[in-house]
Every structure is written in structure tokens, then in C-alpha cells.
Amino acid sequence: MRILFAALRVAVAIAILAAIVGQLMTSLAFWSDRGVTNVGSNIVNFFSFFTIESNVAAAIVLLIGAVLMVARRGHDPEWFQVTRAAVVSYMVVTGLVYNVLLRGIDLPQGGTLGWSNEIVHAVAPAYVLLDWILAPGRRPISARRIGVILIYPLAWVVYTLVRAPFVTDQVYGTEYWYPYPFLNPNSSPQGYVSVAFYVVLIAAVIGLTAAGVLWLSRRGTVSRRDSRQLS
């Protein structure tokens, strides 16, 4: 069973990385066709999407998890448990937000690659959640760790909103660049009020998702050999 999960983790990690590279290559070609000269800035924009960052983190966690799955027995290390719980939370929210708010909307990464889009927004989020529920090696994690899980998304929002007004979007000809339309005060109905509403809403969704992920850690396939909760 452990070998099976290790193999699945490697396969999904490779699929995620292939999807990211494929989308980046598509975006580079798209920018070239549009006459974009500041390619370096656009590459930074590409890796500033929450989806891309979450999927890169998921691929890394899956590869580390595959090694731990075959190298250890019993529980995974505490640092990995908490990191994995955070990444699962981010990936689930990535899938939810995209499929509820963004599916069918062109995002400014440049020329969406269909199969890549489905992997990072549907296949990968679904797999990491199933892996969290079914794979051996996890142990209970206290709900108090929700605060730790929220640090990265909040830092990402601050980074995005501070950086966006200073980035010129050569593709669409604007003096700003926001990765998602609901974060753009220039196109939102009530400006920053609308942005604040969505930020609070998504933070709440991430918090609730994290609570569910941590609750799942205290249910199901936890080994009896060590049921000590990670505080």
C-alpha cells in the first residue's frame, strides 16, 4: 500500500510540474506574439499566481512524501505533517475558487493551455485531498495550527496588492497587474471595498478548509501506535 501511494505521489507531482512548464511555454509564446519586451516581469507575474505557487508547493510536498512513504514506517515528521496540511488546504481552495468564480474567465497568464489548466485546478486539488484522507503516515493535528496555515495566504494577498500598482501589463496595456479579477480595484464594482470583501471571504474559506483538513487528520487512517496530537 505504501509503495502504491508513493508511486501515485510521484506521478501526480510529475503531472503538476509538466502542467506548469507547459503553461509557461504557452505563455512565453503568447507574450512573444503580443510583442512583450519585459519577459522577466511577466515570468514573475506567472509565478505570482496563487494557483501556480500552491501547485509548485504541492509537487514538492508530494515528492518529499513519496520518499518518506518508502523510507519510514509509522507517522511522518511533524514539520511535514503541518506543511502538508497547509498545502492540502491551499490546493482545495484553489480548486474551489477557480471552479466557482473563475472557470471560463481568461486569466492574465497568457494563452490558457487546456490540459494544464485542468491538472492544476481540478486533478491536483482532488488528488491531494484524497491522498490526505487515504494515505498512511499522518497523525492528529490540533486546530490551533489554523493560524500557521493562514500565514502564507495573507502574506500572498499583501504581496499582490502592494506589488500590483507598480507593474505594467504589456499584454493588456494597463499600468497595473492583478492575477485575479476579484483583486483588481480598477474593475471591481466598489473598488477596494469589493476587493476587501473577497479577501475576507476567501480568508474565511481557507480557514474553514484548514479546519476541515485538520479535523480529517484526527479521523480515519491514523496509526494506533502513536495517536499523540500535534499541538
VOGU-3710 file (C-alpha; in Angstrom, 3 decimals, decimal comma):
1> mrilfaalrv> 0,000/0,000/0,000  2,792/2,436/0,873  4,558/1,724/-2,435  1,307/2,414/-4,294  0,834/5,796/-2,630  4,495/6,662/-3,195  4,121/5,904/-6,910  0,897/7,911/-7,149  2,540/10,873/-5,435  5,436/10,844/-7,871
11> avaiailaai> 3,084/10,525/-10,852  0,880/13,426/-9,752  3,918/15,583/-8,908  5,306/14,978/-12,406  1,911/15,818/-13,920  1,775/19,075/-11,941  5,284/20,106/-12,963  4,562/19,207/-16,598  1,385/21,294/-16,461  3,240/24,305/-15,055
21> vgqlmtslaf> 6,058/24,046/-17,603  3,545/23,541/-20,417  1,574/26,618/-19,393  4,768/28,670/-19,034  5,880/27,693/-22,549  2,432/28,590/-23,880  2,551/31,930/-22,077  6,032/32,711/-23,420  4,814/32,104/-26,979  1,708/34,208/-26,315
31> wsdrgvtnvg> 3,802/37,104/-24,977  6,133/36,893/-27,961  3,175/37,121/-30,346  1,913/40,168/-28,440  5,285/41,907/-28,684  6,005/41,807/-24,956  9,540/43,012/-24,233  9,634/42,790/-20,442  9,595/38,994/-20,335  11,285/38,821/-16,934
41> snivnffsff> 8,484/40,793/-15,287  5,885/38,582/-16,957  7,614/35,454/-15,674  7,480/36,915/-12,160  3,778/37,580/-12,764  3,315/33,979/-13,871  4,788/32,661/-10,641  2,766/35,186/-8,628  -0,492/33,323/-9,222  -1,719/31,622/-6,055
51> tiesnvaaai> -2,581/28,618/-8,215  0,954/28,272/-9,557  2,588/28,730/-6,163  0,208/26,262/-4,499  0,808/23,676/-7,217  4,593/24,064/-7,019  4,323/23,549/-3,257  2,060/20,533/-3,824  4,548/18,936/-6,235  7,390/19,405/-3,738
61> vlligavlmv> 5,328/18,021/-0,856  4,216/15,032/-2,933  7,809/14,195/-3,887  9,007/14,504/-0,282  6,001/12,474/0,805  6,856/9,747/-1,690  10,354/9,447/-0,226  9,001/9,366/3,328  6,407/6,795/2,329  9,062/4,241/1,367
71> arrghdpewf> 11,775/5,284/3,830  9,727/5,377/7,039  7,079/3,457/8,877  4,535/4,976/11,227  3,971/8,715/11,282  5,509/11,381/9,094  7,676/14,049/10,794  5,801/16,882/12,498  7,143/19,589/10,178  5,994/17,630/7,153
81> qvtraavvsy> 2,575/16,951/8,638  1,838/20,622/9,206  3,307/21,663/5,842  1,278/19,014/4,067  -1,918/20,110/5,852  -1,279/23,685/4,732  -0,673/22,680/1,116  -3,789/20,493/1,058  -5,799/23,470/2,331  -4,386/25,789/-0,343
91> mvvtglvynv> -4,983/23,286/-3,123  -8,575/22,596/-2,103  -9,288/26,338/-2,018  -7,542/26,745/-5,386  -9,909/24,187/-6,874  -12,982/25,692/-5,218  -12,244/29,325/-6,099  -11,363/28,547/-9,703  -14,352/26,332/-10,382  -16,821/28,632/-8,583
101> llrgidlpqg> -15,511/32,107/-9,511  -13,028/31,863/-12,366  -13,872/28,988/-14,705  -14,469/30,389/-18,167  -12,683/33,674/-17,400  -9,431/34,416/-19,240  -6,656/34,935/-16,689  -3,640/37,144/-17,477  -1,017/34,403/-17,607  -1,302/34,495/-21,391
111> gtlgwsneiv> -2,968/31,844/-23,572  -4,525/29,203/-21,331  -3,370/25,637/-22,052  -6,430/23,435/-21,595  -4,984/20,206/-20,196  -2,595/22,117/-17,947  -5,464/24,210/-16,631  -7,446/21,105/-15,672  -4,496/19,490/-13,892  -3,671/22,478/-11,681
121> havapayvll> -7,292/23,456/-10,965  -9,078/20,106/-10,784  -6,949/16,952/-10,901  -4,207/18,012/-8,496  -6,531/19,544/-5,860  -8,711/16,436/-5,928  -5,718/14,111/-5,609  -4,011/15,884/-2,704  -7,285/15,817/-0,767  -7,787/12,103/-1,432
131> dwilapgrrp> -4,146/11,464/-0,537  -4,665/13,304/2,760  -7,717/11,206/3,571  -6,470/7,796/2,448  -2,668/7,666/2,607  -0,943/6,241/5,688  1,528/8,206/7,764  -0,425/11,114/9,197  -1,321/11,775/12,824  -3,731/14,169/14,590
141> isarrigvil> -3,016/17,893/14,248  -4,508/20,441/16,620  -6,968/23,013/15,279  -4,644/25,649/16,731  -2,444/25,166/13,663  -5,013/27,038/11,540  -3,141/30,248/12,333  0,044/28,805/10,853  -1,799/27,729/7,710  -3,218/31,234/7,199
151> iyplawvvyt> 0,191/32,967/7,252  1,092/32,263/3,629  -2,258/33,253/2,017  -2,345/36,521/3,962  1,268/37,267/3,018  0,406/36,494/-0,617  -2,514/38,963/-0,568  -0,316/41,710/0,891  2,410/40,998/-1,690  -0,106/41,031/-4,539
161> lvrapfvtdq> -1,908/44,230/-3,562  1,305/46,121/-2,805  3,079/44,999/-5,987  0,205/45,233/-8,481  0,030/49,047/-8,947  3,745/49,168/-9,771  3,688/46,506/-12,512  2,896/47,452/-16,104  0,894/44,847/-18,016  2,192/44,994/-21,584
171> vygteywypy> -0,239/42,321/-22,757  -3,406/44,246/-21,881  -1,908/47,744/-21,867  -2,588/48,683/-18,243  -0,393/50,394/-15,652  -1,121/47,662/-13,118  -1,243/43,867/-12,955  -3,553/41,765/-10,767  -3,573/37,965/-11,104  -7,317/37,629/-10,465
181> pflnpnsspq> -10,185/39,986/-11,370  -11,690/39,975/-7,870  -8,453/41,509/-6,524  -8,457/44,333/-9,077  -9,953/47,525/-7,570  -9,953/49,149/-11,015  -12,522/46,707/-12,376  -14,371/45,782/-9,167  -17,793/47,449/-8,695  -16,893/49,126/-5,393
191> gyvsvafyvv> -13,128/49,350/-5,822  -11,149/48,348/-2,761  -14,373/47,681/-0,833  -15,160/44,845/-3,234  -11,561/43,630/-3,029  -11,695/43,660/0,782  -14,942/41,675/0,690  -13,405/38,967/-1,475  -10,206/38,881/0,580  -12,184/38,373/3,798
201> liaaviglta> -14,432/35,809/2,112  -11,538/33,775/0,721  -9,630/34,024/4,022  -12,709/32,604/5,731  -12,925/29,830/3,142  -9,243/28,998/3,663  -9,738/28,997/7,435  -12,760/26,709/7,208  -10,991/24,455/4,724  -7,956/24,260/7,008
211> agvlwlsrrg> -10,233/23,405/9,927  -11,716/20,584/7,862  -8,288/19,324/6,799  -7,071/19,314/10,407  -10,276/17,603/11,519  -9,663/14,885/8,938  -6,185/14,398/10,414  -7,875/13,281/13,620  -10,076/10,778/11,820  -9,639/7,705/9,634
221> tvsrrdsrql> -6,255/6,206/8,877  -4,268/7,448/11,868  -1,950/4,799/13,210  -2,738/3,448/16,676  0,923/3,194/17,528  1,126/6,925/18,192  -2,052/8,975/18,463  -0,396/11,976/20,088  -1,795/15,189/18,695  0,469/17,803/17,122
231> s> -0,250/20,913/19,168
//
